[in-house]
Amino acid sequence: MKKLIKKIEFKPLITTLVLIMIQCAMFFISKLIQGEPHILSSFIDDAIPFNVWFIIPYFSWYIFIFAVPYYVYLKDKNKFYKYIIDYFFITLFSNVVFLIYPSQVIRPEFETTGLLTFVTNFIYWIDTPAINCLPSLHCAISMLFILIVCTTKKADNKFKIFIFIMSVLIMFSTLFTKQHVFIDLVTGDVLALIVYVMFMNNKKLVKKMQELLKL
């Protein structure tokens, strides 16, 4: 166990933690100062049933936001710096949208009858009220996982496939757990693609990030 701890590089994990804390701070501030939220839904959302089993991939996102960037850091530090840059701007642009056009999701009510419903109700509880939904950060960051990992040359092909499948499942899980509606998923993915392309060849910003973090 001690040998395992010694092998772990904590700097990228701490960097990721700070990034998530910045995201949470932005999210909290936007909740405080935003206006009346809009309720968005469509016939697509009406056709998608609530499925408690999808809370498993939904919850796995909270593990992947640490595991994926750490893996990328071990394989290609420049890709890690790009991930940090993209993650920050996805969060920043999302919160601008939250302020301009706040949205809300109406979630189903159900009794806790097992572990999965307990976890679902717990997530509902910590994320109440269900506002700041468009774009979905769960979906945007999951799309970023795919873009970063699948373009990391040294990443294992099996891991690329695994991340692709899990990221897609996470996106679907936002709909089946009724945490988001379809337009939230679409806008989240589009935002991730736009940010990724915007900073795809920005070597100067990557270098500045490298000098700042000194990893």
Backbone hydrogen bonds, N-H to C=O, Kabsch-Sander energy under -0.5 kcal/mol:
donor,donor_aa,acceptor,acceptor_aa,energy
5,I,1,M,-2.2
6,K,2,K,-2.2
7,K,3,K,-1.5
8,I,4,L,-1.0
10,F,8,I,-0.7
13,L,9,E,-0.6
14,I,10,F,-2.8
15,T,11,K,-2.5
16,T,12,P,-2.2
17,L,13,L,-2.3
18,V,14,I,-2.5
19,L,15,T,-2.2
20,I,16,T,-2.3
21,M,17,L,-2.2
22,I,18,V,-2.2
23,Q,19,L,-2.1
24,C,20,I,-2.6
25,A,21,M,-2.2
26,M,22,I,-2.5
27,F,23,Q,-2.4
28,F,24,C,-2.4
29,I,25,A,-2.4
30,S,26,M,-2.5
31,K,27,F,-1.7
32,L,28,F,-1.5
33,I,29,I,-1.6
34,Q,30,S,-1.4
38,H,102,P,-2.7
40,L,38,H,-0.7
40,L,104,Q,-1.0
46,D,42,S,-1.8
47,A,43,F,-1.3
48,I,44,I,-0.8
48,I,45,D,-0.5
51,N,176,F,-2.6
54,F,51,N,-1.6
55,I,52,V,-1.7
56,I,53,W,-1.5
58,Y,54,F,-1.8
59,F,55,I,-2.6
60,S,56,I,-1.8
61,W,57,P,-0.9
61,W,58,Y,-0.8
62,Y,59,F,-1.5
63,I,60,S,-1.4
64,F,60,S,-2.4
65,I,61,W,-1.9
66,F,63,I,-1.4
67,A,63,I,-2.5
68,V,64,F,-2.4
70,Y,66,F,-1.3
71,Y,67,A,-2.3
72,V,68,V,-2.5
73,Y,69,P,-2.4
74,L,70,Y,-1.8
75,K,71,Y,-1.4
76,D,72,V,-3.4
80,F,76,D,-1.6
81,Y,77,K,-2.3
82,K,78,N,-2.0
83,Y,79,K,-2.3
84,I,80,F,-2.2
85,I,81,Y,-2.2
86,D,82,K,-2.9
87,Y,83,Y,-2.9
88,F,84,I,-2.3
89,F,85,I,-2.2
90,I,86,D,-2.5
91,T,87,Y,-2.2
92,L,88,F,-2.6
93,F,89,F,-2.8
94,S,90,I,-2.1
95,N,91,T,-2.1
96,V,92,L,-1.5
97,V,93,F,-1.9
98,F,94,S,-2.5
99,L,95,N,-1.6
100,I,96,V,-2.2
101,Y,97,V,-3.7
104,Q,38,H,-2.7
105,V,130,A,-2.2
107,R,105,V,-0.7
113,T,111,E,-0.8
118,F,114,G,-2.0
119,V,115,L,-2.6
120,T,116,L,-2.3
121,N,117,T,-2.6
122,F,118,F,-2.2
123,I,119,V,-2.5
124,Y,120,T,-2.5
125,W,121,N,-2.3
126,I,122,F,-2.4
127,D,123,I,-1.3
128,T,125,W,-0.8
131,I,129,P,-2.1
132,N,103,S,-1.4
136,S,184,D,-2.0
137,L,135,P,-0.6
140,A,136,S,-2.6
141,I,137,L,-2.6
142,S,138,H,-1.4
143,M,139,C,-2.5
144,L,140,A,-1.8
145,F,141,I,-2.2
146,I,142,S,-1.8
147,L,143,M,-2.5
148,I,144,L,-2.8
149,V,145,F,-2.5
150,C,146,I,-2.2
151,T,147,L,-0.6
151,T,148,I,-0.5
152,T,149,V,-1.4
153,K,151,T,-0.9
155,A,152,T,-1.6
160,K,156,D,-2.1
161,I,157,N,-2.2
162,F,158,K,-2.3
163,I,159,F,-2.8
164,F,160,K,-2.3
165,I,161,I,-2.6
166,M,162,F,-2.7
167,S,163,I,-2.6
168,V,164,F,-2.1
169,L,165,I,-2.3
170,I,166,M,-2.4
171,M,167,S,-2.1
172,F,168,V,-2.4
173,S,169,L,-2.4
174,T,170,I,-1.3
174,T,171,M,-0.6
175,L,171,M,-0.6
175,L,172,F,-1.2
176,F,172,F,-2.2
177,T,173,S,-2.1
178,K,175,L,-0.9
179,Q,174,T,-1.4
180,H,174,T,-2.4
184,D,181,V,-1.0
185,L,181,V,-1.4
186,V,182,F,-2.2
187,T,183,I,-2.4
188,G,184,D,-2.0
189,D,185,L,-2.3
190,V,186,V,-2.5
191,L,187,T,-2.4
192,A,188,G,-2.0
193,L,189,D,-2.2
194,I,190,V,-2.6
195,V,191,L,-2.6
196,Y,192,A,-2.4
197,V,193,L,-2.3
198,M,194,I,-2.6
199,F,195,V,-1.8
200,M,197,V,-1.0
202,N,199,F,-0.9
203,K,201,N,-1.7
206,V,202,N,-1.6
207,K,203,K,-2.3
208,K,204,K,-2.3
209,M,205,L,-2.3
210,Q,206,V,-2.2
211,E,207,K,-2.4
212,L,208,K,-2.1
213,L,209,M,-2.7
214,K,210,Q,-2.5
